Amino acid sequence: MAKDLFPSTHPLTPPLTEEEWLDWLRLLRSRRVGVSTFFRLINEYGSAAAALEALPEIASNAGVARYCVVSRDAVGAEFLAAKRAGVTPIAFGSAAYPVALADIPDPPPILWTIGDRDIFKRKTIALVGARNASSLGTRMARKLANELGEAGYVVVSGLARGIDTVVHLASMESGTIAVMAGGVDVVYPAENASLAQEIGDKGARVSEMPMHLSPQARHFPRRNRIISGLAQAVVVVEAAAKSGSLITARTALDQGRDVLAVPGHPFDARASGANILIRDGAALVRSASDIIEALEREEMPKARVTIDNAMPARPGRTKGETQALHAQILDRLGPTPVPEDQVIRDIGAPADAVSPEIVTLELEGRITRDAGGLLSRVQ
């Protein structure tokens, strides 16, 4: 993990039986349990089943009345729907889980997949860019995808219109992965239905979202962290100054990935985001050789398939002291997401005292955890 704030108290064992899969799903789908809270609970209590038993009391202690975990029937229906659709779940910690993705701060506990799971073992580059791409932008995206495929790389993108569509098509035979913002069985945009089917046949489609879920705007930043998390580097081909591609680039930097960009004409708004990245230090890309040479210059850190952010036992403190700590945490948060370790440093208290209260505030719905494990205050 990029941020080793806490020692692990229990080794994380991926689910092996259907019963364990359903326990993982129940915990993950329960109200106010995000990715980080999922891992903290499962590490503290040793298993998803034990965490589910403890969760109502944890929520009650946090002031959440009548808290109920998701029913077994509900997650059973999701699990059955996946089976019927030919979707395979991959659990964090299993041998099939993408090693690079396991190294990001907030890896999906369960990755729903359609297609070739062996593709995750290959070297991967993310190519992202504008939906309303220019003719030059699409030509460049196609050229890069072709050249990277010839060099043995898998190309990952988000199945959106424009650049994403072009790179998936260009890398279909050499290897491509599409990361979905909604359920892995829900194709968006609908015009890419045939493309999505072909990717499932020849490459892979993946998502962390529940089956049948239609994507919404808030899902795309979470999707973007998986795009960058699967890749050794992210290449922005064409992007406006405020775009999802730049969100992916920022997430990639937070994950320790290389970010590269294709320059564009200063008068073209679709190139402004890529030009900004280059101005701020991103490597300039003219061909796939620029990408490969940049990766060879960088010594990529080895990923670890472990998670070290267990939620330790709460130290003894009075109700007033706990309320004061909650106030300190909330005072340091606003609508702009900030890293959890920054909040802990600002407060100046031990991490094992602050982190459990962050989880409590998350369960209370007073803070949210965004892509990259960043915290923000609910307004």
Residue frames relative to the residue before (quaternion, step in Angstrom):
aa qw qx qy qz dx dy dz
M 1.0000 0.0000 0.0000 0.0000 0.00 0.00 0.00
A 0.5440 -0.6383 0.4408 0.3198 3.54 -1.14 0.69
K 0.7877 0.2022 -0.1053 0.5724 3.56 1.11 -0.64
D 0.0858 -0.8193 0.5667 0.0118 3.57 -0.21 1.27
L 0.0107 -0.8536 0.5201 -0.0268 3.57 0.33 1.25
F 0.8177 0.1514 -0.0375 0.5542 3.56 1.03 -0.75
P 0.4660 -0.6446 0.5144 0.3205 3.58 -1.10 0.58
S 0.4762 -0.6643 0.4921 0.2995 3.57 -1.04 0.74
T 0.2966 -0.7664 0.5455 0.1648 3.57 -0.96 0.89
H 0.7810 0.1375 -0.0803 0.6039 3.58 1.18 -0.51
P 0.4553 -0.6481 0.5167 0.3251 3.61 -0.98 0.72
L 0.3880 -0.7235 0.5174 0.2415 3.59 -0.90 0.87
T 0.1117 -0.7948 0.5959 0.0254 3.56 -0.67 1.14
P 0.3834 -0.7303 0.5065 0.2514 3.62 -0.60 1.03
P 0.5977 -0.5841 0.3994 0.3769 3.60 -1.12 0.56
L 0.2090 -0.7868 0.5731 0.0942 3.54 -1.05 0.84
T 0.7516 0.3129 -0.1816 0.5516 3.57 1.04 -0.78
E 0.6444 -0.5101 0.3847 0.4202 3.57 -1.24 0.32
E 0.5987 0.5648 -0.3557 0.4426 3.59 1.07 -0.70
E 0.6797 0.4742 -0.2898 0.4787 3.60 0.93 -0.86
W 0.6031 0.5434 -0.3547 0.4638 3.58 1.07 -0.68
L 0.6711 0.4928 -0.3007 0.4652 3.58 0.91 -0.88
D 0.6179 0.5302 -0.3457 0.4664 3.61 1.06 -0.67
W 0.6377 0.5141 -0.3255 0.4722 3.58 0.95 -0.84
L 0.6790 0.4917 -0.2940 0.4591 3.57 0.89 -0.91
R 0.6347 0.5295 -0.3372 0.4506 3.59 0.95 -0.80
L 0.6691 0.4859 -0.3031 0.4737 3.57 0.92 -0.90
L 0.6909 0.4975 -0.2809 0.4430 3.57 0.86 -0.94
R 0.7334 0.4207 -0.2308 0.4815 3.59 1.03 -0.76
S 0.4993 0.6669 -0.4316 0.3460 3.60 1.22 -0.14
R 0.6577 -0.5634 0.3507 0.3564 3.52 -1.14 0.77
R 0.8674 0.0845 -0.1153 0.4767 3.53 -1.03 1.03
V 0.5332 0.5624 -0.4460 0.4476 3.58 1.14 0.49
G 0.1065 -0.7987 0.5916 0.0273 3.55 -0.37 1.26
V 0.7673 -0.3607 0.2544 0.4652 3.55 -1.31 -0.08
S 0.7001 0.4693 -0.2897 0.4536 3.60 0.76 -1.00
T 0.6501 0.5071 -0.3181 0.4680 3.58 0.99 -0.82
F 0.5866 0.5718 -0.3608 0.4458 3.58 1.05 -0.75
F 0.7205 0.4408 -0.2639 0.4657 3.58 0.73 -1.03
R 0.6288 0.5342 -0.3484 0.4448 3.60 0.97 -0.74
L 0.6839 0.4909 -0.2884 0.4563 3.57 0.89 -0.95
I 0.6938 0.4755 -0.2915 0.4556 3.56 0.85 -0.95
N 0.6471 0.5031 -0.3224 0.4734 3.60 1.10 -0.59
E 0.6727 0.4905 -0.3169 0.4543 3.58 0.97 -0.74
Y 0.7876 0.3523 -0.1730 0.4750 3.58 0.85 -0.97
G 0.5653 -0.6701 0.3496 0.3303 3.58 1.27 0.00
S 0.7939 -0.0229 0.0208 0.6073 3.57 1.17 -0.48
A 0.6187 -0.5374 0.4110 0.3994 3.55 -1.25 0.35
A 0.6184 0.5576 -0.3477 0.4310 3.59 1.02 -0.77
A 0.6802 0.4748 -0.2891 0.4778 3.58 0.91 -0.90
A 0.6369 0.5238 -0.3289 0.4602 3.58 1.03 -0.74
L 0.6269 0.5357 -0.3358 0.4552 3.59 1.03 -0.74
E 0.6430 0.5166 -0.3254 0.4623 3.58 1.01 -0.77
A 0.7171 0.4574 -0.2517 0.4618 3.57 1.00 -0.83
L 0.5547 0.6826 -0.3797 0.2868 3.58 1.10 -0.68
P 0.6526 0.5056 -0.3551 0.4386 3.69 0.81 -0.75
E 0.6612 0.4905 -0.3118 0.4743 3.61 1.00 -0.79
I 0.6159 0.5331 -0.3448 0.4666 3.59 1.04 -0.76
A 0.6692 0.4931 -0.2951 0.4711 3.57 0.94 -0.91
S 0.6397 0.5245 -0.3255 0.4580 3.58 1.01 -0.80
N 0.6548 0.5039 -0.3059 0.4730 3.58 0.99 -0.83
A 0.6670 0.4790 -0.2866 0.4936 3.55 1.23 -0.54
G 0.5916 -0.6129 0.3477 0.3916 3.57 1.29 0.08
V 0.5173 0.6178 -0.4278 0.4095 3.58 1.26 0.27
A 0.2469 -0.8037 0.5294 0.1136 3.57 -0.43 1.24
R 0.8628 0.1155 -0.0941 0.4830 3.56 -1.25 0.65
Y 0.2062 0.7912 -0.5432 0.1908 3.56 0.91 0.92
C 0.0327 -0.7898 0.6125 -0.0017 3.56 -0.94 0.91
V 0.3953 -0.6853 0.5519 0.2638 3.56 -1.01 0.77
V 0.6413 -0.5201 0.3931 0.4046 3.55 -1.25 0.39
S 0.5079 -0.6808 0.4415 0.2891 3.58 -0.97 0.86
R 0.5975 -0.5685 0.4320 0.3649 3.53 -1.22 0.51
D 0.6140 0.5560 -0.3504 0.4371 3.59 1.07 -0.71
A 0.6501 0.5346 -0.3248 0.4315 3.58 0.96 -0.85
V 0.7220 0.4078 -0.2595 0.4951 3.59 0.81 -0.93
G 0.5725 0.5789 -0.3795 0.4395 3.57 1.18 -0.50
A 0.6358 0.5199 -0.3196 0.4726 3.56 1.07 -0.76
E 0.6437 0.5108 -0.3232 0.4693 3.59 1.02 -0.78
F 0.6561 0.5152 -0.3066 0.4582 3.58 0.94 -0.89
L 0.6644 0.4990 -0.2972 0.4704 3.57 0.98 -0.86
A 0.6289 0.5338 -0.3305 0.4585 3.59 1.02 -0.83
A 0.6365 0.5239 -0.3274 0.4618 3.57 1.01 -0.77
K 0.6413 0.5282 -0.3223 0.4537 3.57 0.92 -0.88
R 0.6872 0.4950 -0.2826 0.4503 3.55 0.88 -0.98
A 0.7047 0.4493 -0.2578 0.4848 3.59 1.11 -0.66
G 0.5022 -0.6655 0.4193 0.3593 3.59 1.26 0.02
V 0.4322 0.6930 -0.4547 0.3552 3.57 1.20 0.56
T 0.1953 -0.7869 0.5791 0.0850 3.56 -0.92 0.96
P 0.2749 -0.7518 0.5689 0.1887 3.62 -0.79 0.91
I 0.1283 -0.7564 0.6359 0.0839 3.55 -1.10 0.76
A 0.2554 -0.7955 0.5360 0.1212 3.57 -0.67 1.10
F 0.5723 -0.5635 0.4778 0.3559 3.53 -1.18 0.66
G 0.7633 0.3410 -0.2622 0.4820 3.56 -0.91 0.92
S 0.6059 0.5445 -0.3639 0.4516 3.58 1.25 -0.22
A 0.6499 -0.5421 0.3696 0.3837 3.56 -1.23 0.45
A 0.6748 0.5088 -0.2937 0.4466 3.60 1.11 -0.62
Y 0.5333 0.6464 -0.4126 0.3571 3.61 1.21 -0.35
P 0.5258 -0.6473 0.4380 0.3357 3.64 -0.88 0.89
V 0.4656 -0.7200 0.4422 0.2632 3.56 -0.63 1.16
A 0.6571 0.5149 -0.3230 0.4459 3.60 0.91 -0.87
L 0.6599 0.5154 -0.3097 0.4505 3.59 0.96 -0.83
A 0.6203 0.5601 -0.3385 0.4324 3.58 1.09 -0.67
D 0.6649 0.5362 -0.2973 0.4268 3.59 1.20 -0.44
I 0.5547 0.6057 -0.4173 0.3891 3.64 1.18 -0.13
P 0.6609 -0.5471 0.3254 0.3975 3.63 -1.13 0.45
D 0.8103 0.1555 -0.0608 0.5618 3.61 1.08 -0.68
P 0.0110 -0.8378 0.5456 -0.0162 3.60 0.49 1.15
P 0.5355 -0.6087 0.4580 0.3646 3.63 -1.01 0.65
P 0.4490 -0.6863 0.4872 0.3001 3.63 -0.77 0.88
I 0.7822 0.1062 -0.0498 0.6118 3.56 1.10 -0.76
L 0.1261 -0.7727 0.6208 0.0403 3.54 -0.91 1.02
W 0.2360 -0.7722 0.5780 0.1180 3.57 -0.59 1.20
T 0.0485 -0.8411 0.5376 -0.0357 3.57 -0.70 1.07
I 0.0913 -0.7307 0.6722 0.0764 3.51 -1.28 0.63
G 0.7275 0.4166 -0.2989 0.4558 3.58 -0.74 1.00
D 0.7859 -0.3471 0.2779 0.4297 3.51 -1.33 -0.55
R 0.2600 -0.7930 0.5315 0.1449 3.60 -0.42 1.18
D 0.5716 0.5970 -0.3878 0.4079 3.60 1.15 -0.42
I 0.5296 0.6480 -0.4067 0.3664 3.58 1.20 -0.40
F 0.6078 0.5830 -0.3480 0.4120 3.60 1.16 -0.56
K 0.6150 0.5594 -0.3456 0.4352 3.58 1.24 -0.30
R 0.6316 0.5553 -0.3246 0.4329 3.60 1.24 -0.25
K 0.6198 -0.5236 0.4256 0.4007 3.57 -1.30 0.29
T 0.1021 -0.8300 0.5482 -0.0121 3.56 -0.86 0.99
I 0.0933 -0.7591 0.6429 0.0409 3.54 -1.11 0.84
A 0.3015 -0.7396 0.5715 0.1883 3.59 -1.00 0.82
L 0.0747 -0.7578 0.6473 0.0335 3.56 -1.00 0.93
V 0.0700 0.8021 -0.5851 0.0973 3.58 -0.61 1.14
G 0.1557 0.8034 -0.5655 0.1026 3.56 -1.22 0.39
A 0.8014 -0.3649 0.2290 0.4149 3.51 -1.40 -0.15
R 0.4832 -0.6385 0.5162 0.3040 3.55 -1.18 0.63
N 0.7393 0.3206 -0.1948 0.5592 3.59 1.03 -0.78
A 0.0323 0.8658 -0.4974 0.0431 3.52 0.86 1.04
S 0.4829 -0.6490 0.5111 0.2907 3.53 -1.22 0.62
S 0.6771 -0.4712 0.3675 0.4295 3.56 -1.30 0.21
L 0.6634 0.4949 -0.3003 0.4741 3.59 0.96 -0.87
G 0.6383 0.5385 -0.3213 0.4464 3.56 1.04 -0.82
T 0.6811 0.4755 -0.2981 0.4703 3.58 0.90 -0.87
R 0.6240 0.5313 -0.3418 0.4600 3.59 1.05 -0.72
M 0.6651 0.4967 -0.3011 0.4694 3.58 0.97 -0.87
A 0.6396 0.5265 -0.3255 0.4558 3.58 0.97 -0.84
R 0.6511 0.5129 -0.3077 0.4672 3.57 0.96 -0.88
K 0.6517 0.5201 -0.3080 0.4581 3.58 0.97 -0.90
L 0.6730 0.4931 -0.3044 0.4597 3.60 0.86 -0.91
A 0.6588 0.5116 -0.3136 0.4538 3.58 0.92 -0.90
N 0.6454 0.5158 -0.3172 0.4656 3.57 0.97 -0.83
E 0.6970 0.4829 -0.2781 0.4512 3.57 0.84 -1.02
L 0.6471 0.5060 -0.3225 0.4704 3.60 1.00 -0.79
G 0.6286 0.5313 -0.3298 0.4623 3.58 1.03 -0.77
E 0.6540 0.5076 -0.3060 0.4701 3.58 0.97 -0.85
A 0.6855 0.4683 -0.2764 0.4841 3.58 1.15 -0.62
G 0.6267 -0.5921 0.3184 0.3940 3.58 1.28 0.12
Y 0.5400 0.6306 -0.3992 0.3890 3.60 1.26 0.15
V 0.3627 -0.6561 0.6142 0.2465 3.52 -1.30 0.56
V 0.2671 -0.7575 0.5750 0.1556 3.58 -1.02 0.79
V 0.1136 -0.7845 0.6078 0.0480 3.58 -0.87 0.98
S 0.1151 0.7723 -0.6177 0.0935 3.56 -1.05 0.83
G 0.6136 -0.6430 0.3693 0.2714 3.55 -1.31 0.02
L 0.4961 -0.7040 0.3964 0.3180 3.61 1.28 0.36
A 0.4161 0.6968 -0.4850 0.3257 3.61 1.16 0.45
R 0.6635 -0.4525 0.3884 0.4519 3.54 -1.31 -0.01
G 0.7593 0.4225 -0.2665 0.4170 3.55 -1.30 0.16
I 0.8638 -0.0061 0.0253 0.5032 3.55 -0.93 -1.00
D 0.6374 0.5398 -0.3417 0.4307 3.61 0.87 -0.89
T 0.6658 0.5097 -0.3016 0.4538 3.57 0.85 -0.98
V 0.6571 0.5270 -0.3072 0.4428 3.57 0.91 -0.95
V 0.7139 0.4540 -0.2855 0.4502 3.60 0.79 -0.95
H 0.6051 0.5359 -0.3679 0.4596 3.61 1.06 -0.60
L 0.6607 0.5056 -0.3060 0.4628 3.57 0.91 -0.90
A 0.6991 0.4897 -0.2760 0.4420 3.57 0.90 -0.94
S 0.7545 0.3637 -0.1981 0.5091 3.60 1.12 -0.59
M 0.3048 0.7990 -0.4821 0.1906 3.59 1.26 0.21
E 0.7452 0.4102 -0.2357 0.4699 3.58 0.83 -0.95
S 0.7069 0.4587 -0.2667 0.4678 3.60 1.08 -0.64
G 0.6684 -0.4882 0.2959 0.4769 3.59 1.20 -0.42
T 0.1543 0.7934 -0.5723 0.1384 3.58 -0.64 1.11
I 0.1553 -0.7647 0.6214 0.0709 3.56 -1.16 0.74
A 0.1517 -0.7750 0.6090 0.0741 3.58 -0.90 0.96
V 0.1873 -0.7744 0.5972 0.0923 3.57 -0.77 1.05
M 0.2596 -0.8057 0.5234 0.0972 3.56 -0.61 1.21
A 0.4251 -0.7023 0.5132 0.2504 3.56 -1.10 0.74
G 0.7241 0.3205 -0.2142 0.5719 3.58 1.20 -0.51
G 0.7796 -0.2453 0.2172 0.5337 3.54 -1.12 -0.64
V 0.5878 -0.6079 0.3963 0.3576 3.56 -1.07 0.69
D 0.6796 0.4694 -0.2828 0.4876 3.58 1.25 -0.36
V 0.6359 0.5043 -0.3218 0.4876 3.61 1.30 0.01
V 0.1909 -0.8113 0.5459 0.0859 3.58 -0.37 1.22
Y 0.0931 0.7680 -0.6271 0.0910 3.54 -0.89 1.05
P 0.4905 -0.2661 -0.8185 0.1368 1.52 -1.54 2.01
A 0.6622 -0.5444 0.3475 0.3800 3.56 -1.20 0.59
E 0.5943 0.5939 -0.3606 0.4050 3.59 1.11 -0.60
N 0.6802 0.4718 -0.2867 0.4822 3.59 1.23 -0.33
A 0.2774 0.7964 -0.5004 0.1957 3.59 1.22 0.40
S 0.6771 0.4770 -0.3010 0.4727 3.61 0.88 -0.88
L 0.6291 0.5316 -0.3247 0.4650 3.57 1.03 -0.81
A 0.6575 0.5115 -0.3117 0.4570 3.59 0.93 -0.90
Q 0.6303 0.5297 -0.3321 0.4603 3.58 1.01 -0.78
E 0.6738 0.4947 -0.2967 0.4618 3.57 0.93 -0.89
I 0.6182 0.5293 -0.3442 0.4681 3.59 1.06 -0.75
G 0.6532 0.5164 -0.3109 0.4583 3.58 0.98 -0.82
D 0.6723 0.4927 -0.2912 0.4695 3.57 1.12 -0.67
K 0.8129 0.2914 -0.1168 0.4905 3.59 0.93 -0.91
G 0.7741 0.2209 -0.1213 0.5807 3.59 1.19 -0.54
A 0.5243 -0.6114 0.4547 0.3803 3.58 -0.72 -1.05
R 0.1689 -0.7200 0.6612 0.1261 3.53 -1.26 0.66
V 0.0340 -0.8160 0.5767 -0.0190 3.57 -0.93 0.90
S 0.0821 0.7683 -0.6338 0.0367 3.55 -1.28 0.47
E 0.3503 -0.7040 0.5669 0.2455 3.54 -1.26 0.43
M 0.5602 0.6498 -0.3642 0.3622 3.58 1.28 -0.31
P 0.6260 -0.5456 0.3917 0.3963 3.61 -1.19 0.43
M 0.6188 -0.5326 0.4306 0.3848 3.54 -1.21 0.51
H 0.8367 0.2301 -0.2031 0.4536 3.55 -1.22 0.73
L 0.5127 0.6633 -0.4267 0.3391 3.63 1.21 -0.07
S 0.3227 -0.7319 0.5677 0.1948 3.59 -0.80 1.01
P 0.4863 -0.6922 0.4407 0.3003 3.61 -0.85 0.89
Q 0.1323 -0.7531 0.6401 0.0748 3.53 -1.19 0.74
A 0.7318 -0.4588 0.2706 0.4251 3.56 -1.24 0.43
R 0.6849 0.5068 -0.2998 0.4291 3.61 0.90 -0.87
H 0.6042 0.5857 -0.3558 0.4067 3.60 1.21 -0.36
F 0.6069 0.6245 -0.3558 0.3393 3.60 1.07 -0.67
P 0.6351 0.5022 -0.3655 0.4592 3.68 0.90 -0.64
R 0.6295 0.5118 -0.3362 0.4783 3.60 1.05 -0.70
R 0.6249 0.5304 -0.3299 0.4683 3.58 1.03 -0.79
N 0.6578 0.5499 -0.3148 0.4071 3.57 0.93 -0.94
R 0.6319 0.5320 -0.3520 0.4402 3.61 1.02 -0.68
I 0.6288 0.5120 -0.3393 0.4768 3.60 1.16 -0.51
I 0.5931 0.5574 -0.3609 0.4553 3.59 1.05 -0.73
S 0.7252 0.4156 -0.2459 0.4909 3.58 0.77 -1.02
G 0.6369 0.5579 -0.3276 0.4192 3.57 1.05 -0.73
L 0.6600 0.5085 -0.3035 0.4623 3.58 1.12 -0.63
A 0.7259 0.4828 -0.2146 0.4405 3.56 1.20 -0.61
Q 0.5133 -0.5985 0.5142 0.3376 3.52 -1.32 0.37
A 0.7916 -0.0065 0.0422 0.6096 3.56 1.13 -0.70
V 0.2869 -0.7270 0.5974 0.1796 3.54 -1.30 0.47
V 0.1242 -0.7817 0.6098 0.0403 3.55 -0.87 1.04
V 0.1936 -0.7679 0.6031 0.0953 3.57 -0.72 1.11
V 0.2578 -0.8020 0.5247 0.1222 3.56 -0.50 1.20
E 0.7710 -0.1397 0.1368 0.6061 3.58 0.91 -0.88
A 0.1982 0.7906 -0.5511 0.1785 3.59 -0.70 1.01
A 0.4655 -0.6564 0.5199 0.2866 3.54 -1.11 0.75
A 0.6925 -0.4880 0.3333 0.4137 3.57 -1.30 0.31
K 0.7560 0.1781 -0.1214 0.6181 3.59 1.14 -0.61
S 0.3246 0.7457 -0.5081 0.2837 3.55 -0.14 1.28
G 0.6447 -0.5237 0.3955 0.3920 3.52 -1.31 0.31
S 0.5954 0.5781 -0.3630 0.4238 3.56 1.12 -0.62
L 0.6600 0.4873 -0.3105 0.4801 3.58 1.05 -0.72
I 0.5768 0.5494 -0.3733 0.4756 3.58 1.17 -0.54
T 0.6401 0.5178 -0.3157 0.4716 3.56 0.99 -0.85
A 0.6485 0.5222 -0.3132 0.4568 3.58 0.99 -0.87
R 0.6632 0.4931 -0.3110 0.4693 3.61 0.92 -0.86
T 0.6389 0.5180 -0.3227 0.4684 3.56 1.02 -0.82
A 0.6239 0.5463 -0.3326 0.4491 3.56 1.03 -0.81
L 0.6482 0.5119 -0.3166 0.4664 3.58 0.95 -0.84
D 0.6431 0.5170 -0.3195 0.4659 3.58 0.99 -0.82
Q 0.6978 0.4627 -0.2601 0.4810 3.57 1.13 -0.67
G 0.5328 -0.6481 0.3993 0.3698 3.58 1.28 -0.06
R 0.4548 0.6745 -0.4547 0.3627 3.56 1.23 0.44
D 0.5171 -0.5959 0.5061 0.3484 3.55 -1.27 0.41
V 0.1427 -0.7638 0.6232 0.0885 3.58 -1.12 0.72
L 0.0238 -0.7863 0.6164 -0.0359 3.54 -0.86 1.05
A 0.1155 -0.8123 0.5700 0.0425 3.59 -1.15 0.47
V 0.3875 -0.6800 0.5757 0.2367 3.52 -1.24 0.65
P 0.3765 -0.7423 0.4975 0.2445 3.63 -0.64 0.98
G 0.1255 -0.7851 0.6025 0.0698 3.56 -1.24 0.54
H 0.6896 -0.4724 0.3424 0.4290 3.54 -1.31 0.15
P 0.5354 -0.6584 0.4199 0.3216 3.63 -0.86 0.89
F 0.6670 0.5107 -0.3078 0.4467 3.61 1.11 -0.54
D 0.6373 0.5222 -0.3227 0.4659 3.60 1.27 -0.30
A 0.3924 -0.7469 0.4891 0.2212 3.59 -0.47 1.21
R 0.6139 0.5684 -0.3516 0.4201 3.58 1.13 -0.58
A 0.7000 0.4406 -0.2662 0.4949 3.59 1.22 -0.32
S 0.4599 0.7285 -0.4343 0.2628 3.58 1.23 -0.25
G 0.6557 0.5189 -0.3240 0.4425 3.60 0.96 -0.80
A 0.6582 0.4963 -0.3081 0.4750 3.58 0.95 -0.85
N 0.6493 0.5140 -0.3188 0.4611 3.59 1.00 -0.80
I 0.6158 0.5376 -0.3378 0.4666 3.58 1.08 -0.73
L 0.6428 0.5265 -0.3232 0.4529 3.59 0.96 -0.85
I 0.6576 0.4990 -0.3086 0.4726 3.56 0.97 -0.86
R 0.6220 0.5414 -0.3328 0.4575 3.57 1.01 -0.83
D 0.7422 0.4180 -0.2147 0.4778 3.57 1.02 -0.86
G 0.7571 -0.4426 0.2018 0.4362 3.58 1.20 0.32
A 0.4695 0.6603 -0.4644 0.3577 3.60 1.23 -0.04
A 0.5261 -0.6318 0.4674 0.3251 3.58 -1.08 0.74
L 0.4119 -0.7045 0.5283 0.2343 3.56 -1.01 0.87
V 0.1945 -0.8014 0.5616 0.0676 3.56 -0.89 1.00
R 0.0849 -0.7792 0.6202 0.0304 3.54 -0.92 1.04
S 0.7802 -0.0156 0.0360 0.6243 3.55 1.23 -0.55
A 0.6939 -0.4636 0.3348 0.4377 3.56 -1.28 0.14
S 0.5786 0.5926 -0.3852 0.4069 3.60 1.10 -0.56
D 0.6007 0.5485 -0.3630 0.4545 3.61 1.10 -0.63
I 0.6498 0.5141 -0.3095 0.4665 3.58 1.02 -0.83
I 0.6851 0.4908 -0.2837 0.4575 3.56 0.83 -1.02
E 0.6567 0.5043 -0.3156 0.4635 3.61 0.96 -0.82
A 0.6323 0.5286 -0.3340 0.4573 3.59 1.04 -0.76
L 0.6600 0.4999 -0.3061 0.4699 3.59 1.01 -0.79
E 0.6504 0.5176 -0.3203 0.4544 3.56 1.02 -0.74
R 0.6412 0.5198 -0.3278 0.4596 3.58 1.14 -0.57
E 0.7029 0.4326 -0.2504 0.5060 3.55 1.15 -0.64
E 0.2969 -0.7209 0.5936 0.1997 3.55 -0.93 0.84
M 0.2793 -0.7989 0.5123 0.1461 3.55 -0.25 1.30
P 0.4470 -0.6842 0.4958 0.2936 3.63 -0.87 0.85
K 0.4838 -0.6576 0.4918 0.3027 3.53 -1.11 0.68
A 0.3996 -0.7155 0.5250 0.2299 3.55 -0.93 0.97
R 0.2030 -0.7682 0.5960 0.1163 3.53 -1.18 0.58
V 0.2962 -0.7616 0.5492 0.1750 3.54 -0.80 0.95
T 0.4927 0.5862 -0.4851 0.4222 3.54 0.55 1.24
I 0.1804 -0.7581 0.6055 0.1614 3.54 -1.26 0.18
D 0.1852 -0.8518 0.4896 0.0231 3.52 -0.64 1.15
N 0.5798 0.6100 -0.3824 0.3814 3.59 1.17 0.29
A 0.0554 0.8192 -0.5647 0.0839 3.54 0.64 1.14
M 0.4118 -0.6812 0.5391 0.2754 3.56 -1.18 0.56
P 0.2703 -0.7990 0.5129 0.1597 3.62 -0.30 1.18
A 0.6660 -0.4897 0.3695 0.4243 3.52 -1.29 0.27
R 0.5126 -0.6513 0.4652 0.3110 3.56 -1.05 0.74
P 0.4111 -0.6790 0.5373 0.2850 3.57 -0.92 0.79
G 0.5747 -0.5976 0.4220 0.3668 3.58 -1.13 0.58
R 0.1886 0.7578 -0.6077 0.1442 3.55 -0.89 0.98
T 0.5508 -0.6159 0.4485 0.3407 3.56 -1.18 0.52
K 0.6683 -0.4854 0.3745 0.4212 3.56 -1.29 0.28
G 0.6497 0.5244 -0.3186 0.4487 3.56 1.00 -0.80
E 0.6498 0.5124 -0.3148 0.4648 3.57 1.02 -0.81
T 0.6350 0.5214 -0.3257 0.4679 3.55 1.06 -0.78
Q 0.6561 0.5064 -0.3126 0.4641 3.60 0.94 -0.87
A 0.6409 0.5214 -0.3269 0.4588 3.57 1.03 -0.75
L 0.6469 0.5085 -0.3164 0.4720 3.57 1.03 -0.79
H 0.6122 0.5374 -0.3401 0.4698 3.58 1.07 -0.77
A 0.6545 0.5131 -0.3128 0.4588 3.58 0.94 -0.87
Q 0.6339 0.5286 -0.3286 0.4591 3.59 1.01 -0.80
I 0.6507 0.5138 -0.3124 0.4638 3.57 0.96 -0.88
L 0.6968 0.4780 -0.2751 0.4586 3.57 0.84 -1.02
D 0.6199 0.5563 -0.3444 0.4332 3.59 1.05 -0.71
R 0.7183 0.4427 -0.2457 0.4771 3.56 1.11 -0.64
L 0.6699 0.4592 -0.2930 0.5046 3.56 1.30 0.07
G 0.0179 -0.7714 0.6361 0.0024 3.52 -1.20 0.64
P 0.7651 -0.3592 0.2464 0.4742 3.59 -1.18 -0.36
T 0.6459 0.4955 -0.3244 0.4816 3.61 1.21 -0.42
P 0.4234 -0.7303 0.4700 0.2576 3.63 -0.60 1.08
V 0.0550 -0.7791 0.6244 0.0108 3.57 -1.09 0.84
P 0.5919 -0.5851 0.4068 0.3767 3.63 -1.13 0.51
E 0.5737 -0.6097 0.4297 0.3385 3.56 -1.09 0.74
D 0.6704 0.5036 -0.3277 0.4354 3.60 0.90 -0.82
Q 0.5883 0.5565 -0.3705 0.4550 3.58 1.18 -0.50
V 0.6292 0.5280 -0.3260 0.4681 3.59 1.01 -0.84
I 0.6622 0.5103 -0.3061 0.4554 3.56 0.93 -0.93
R 0.6579 0.5023 -0.3130 0.4657 3.59 0.95 -0.84
D 0.6524 0.5289 -0.3162 0.4412 3.59 0.97 -0.86
I 0.6661 0.4903 -0.3038 0.4728 3.57 1.03 -0.77
G 0.3174 -0.7921 0.4704 0.2248 3.57 1.07 -0.68
A 0.5541 0.5799 -0.4044 0.4395 3.58 1.25 0.30
P 0.6531 -0.5113 0.3638 0.4239 3.61 -1.19 0.38
A 0.5831 -0.6068 0.4147 0.3461 3.57 -1.06 0.76
D 0.6762 0.5011 -0.3108 0.4417 3.60 0.98 -0.78
A 0.6274 0.4894 -0.3477 0.4960 3.59 1.28 -0.06
V 0.7231 0.4589 -0.2479 0.4529 3.58 0.96 -0.87
S 0.6590 0.5707 -0.3268 0.3648 3.58 0.83 -0.97
P 0.6590 0.4894 -0.3440 0.4559 3.67 0.83 -0.76
E 0.6613 0.4971 -0.3212 0.4608 3.60 1.04 -0.66
I 0.5661 0.5521 -0.3824 0.4781 3.58 1.20 -0.45
V 0.6380 0.5125 -0.3190 0.4781 3.58 1.01 -0.82
T 0.6305 0.5348 -0.3284 0.4567 3.58 0.99 -0.85
L 0.6799 0.4770 -0.2893 0.4760 3.59 0.88 -0.91
E 0.6112 0.5314 -0.3505 0.4703 3.59 1.12 -0.59
L 0.6598 0.4958 -0.3024 0.4768 3.59 0.98 -0.84
E 0.6530 0.5079 -0.3060 0.4712 3.57 1.11 -0.68
G 0.4594 -0.6969 0.4392 0.3322 3.58 1.23 -0.29
R 0.4963 0.6732 -0.4215 0.3506 3.60 1.22 0.36
I 0.7552 0.1472 -0.1461 0.6218 3.57 1.28 -0.26
T 0.2223 -0.7521 0.6008 0.1546 3.55 -1.26 0.41
R 0.3182 -0.7244 0.5819 0.1880 3.52 -1.25 0.55
D 0.2028 -0.8126 0.5411 0.0760 3.54 -0.54 1.22
A 0.7494 -0.3622 0.2864 0.4745 3.55 -1.34 -0.03
G 0.7739 0.2957 -0.2411 0.5054 3.56 -0.94 0.88
G 0.5422 -0.6421 0.3908 0.3756 3.59 1.29 0.14
L 0.4112 0.7215 -0.4660 0.3053 3.60 1.24 0.34
L 0.3155 -0.7616 0.5447 0.1537 3.57 -1.07 0.79
S 0.0401 0.7682 -0.6390 0.0040 3.55 -1.15 0.67
R 0.4839 -0.6739 0.4859 0.2750 3.54 -1.23 0.57
V 0.4360 -0.6783 0.5282 0.2662 3.56 -0.98 0.89
Q 0.2965 -0.7919 0.5141 0.1439 3.56 -0.63 1.14
